[in-house]
Amino acid sequence: MKTELTRKHLLGIRGLSAEEITHILDTAESFREISAREIKKVPTLRGRTVINLFFEPSTRTRTSFEIAGKRLSADVININSSSSSVSKGETLLDTARNLEAMGPDLIVIRHPSSGAPHQLARICRAGVVNAGDGAHEHPTQALLDALTIRQRKGSLEGLRVAILGDILHSRVARSNAHLLTTMGASVALAGPGTLAPPGFASLVEGGTSLRVERRVEDALEGADVVMVLRIQRERQGSAFLPSMREYAVHYGLDVKRLSLAAPDAIVMHPGPMNRGIEISSEVADGASSLILDQVANGLAVRMAVLYLLGGGLGTMAAPNTTAALKIDAVTSAETPAESPLESHKAAANAVHSDISK
């Protein structure tokens, strides 16, 4: 029996079961094919409203959430901090209450303060998706990383994963640590002592599946997957590093260090990259790199998350599924067989079929 995602919000990876994670990844797989079509749109969220509320700069995450919503036929509204009333002194909760009064179905939020999405979830009837909160979590990034790994390796279970760099300030590292260990992988964290403190080994409760290595080389030894993190200088209020050049020499991933990993190891990076500092161009653009695959999979994962939380056609949560299907039937009856609307309906049925198996 297929697992259903019954959660209203996606606030983090911590607390998700292996079955729920697998269900999201399987759903994302069914959406990857849509991006290769001539008409890249399905009507699964037609009539739904998605608000993207971003209080931090973002290129990949914001763009992929916007495209994901539009490809699912949702009405997508983008709001950033400079264009919101927060710039005039309004609190985040007052902003959320005003948006809530407009009746959105989903609010996607990125915020520099840890816990901001959780505050919204407590007061909003709409579903809330965490697109990154402070140094806490970034769940959709971990999910797209997992999808990328699974496509290349077949499974996450039993893999050895090295996560290198600025662990202290990284929400990506936290979400990946929770997801990968939940799915049966072992994770080694490594970086400068100021940015990879030993206490991070207790992030995941129980077992020895998460550890902190003092040397990058020790984490890389035999690794199947190597994740490189960006040095987040904007979050570093203190001098954590003597210089960027010293970091590159002692901790950056180059061809020589990568040779310590397994021969078929893959390299990943959440972006944006600081080339020549945390990763060399030879590695970033090499045959082992799946960085652009991550970007492509980010769209599929975010489509899946919006679909599952937004009550799309074919999900148990959809309040107007019957009506929506009737609308599709009437529209297609009045439209030539080769029309875009007919292609949209066929695409929706294909997704419905995949998810219902």
Salt bridges, closest charged atoms under 4 A:
GLU20 OE2 - ARG7 NE 2.91
ASP26 OD1 - ARG150 NH1 3.03
GLU29 OE1 - ARG32 NH1 3.55
GLU33 OE1 - ARG37 NH2 2.66
GLU56 OE1 - ARG171 NH2 3.05
GLU56 OE2 - ARG235 NH2 3.05
GLU66 OE2 - LYS70 NZ 2.91
ASP94 OD1 - ARG97 NH1 3.43
GLU100 OE2 - ARG125 NE 3.41
ASP133 OD2 - HIS136 ND1 2.89
ASP166 OD1 - HIS169 ND1 2.92
GLU205 OE2 - ARG14 NH2 3.37
GLU213 OE2 - ARG211 NE 2.62
GLU217 OE1 - ARG215 NH2 3.78
GLU217 OE2 - ARG257 NE 2.91
ASP218 OD1 - ARG215 NH1 2.92
GLU234 OE2 - ARG230 NH2 2.83
ASP264 OD2 - LYS153 NZ 3.36
GLU278 OE2 - HIS269 NE2 2.95
ASP285 OD2 - ARG275 NH1 2.98
ASP328 OD1 - ARG46 NH2 2.40
ASP354 OD1 - LYS357 NZ 3.81
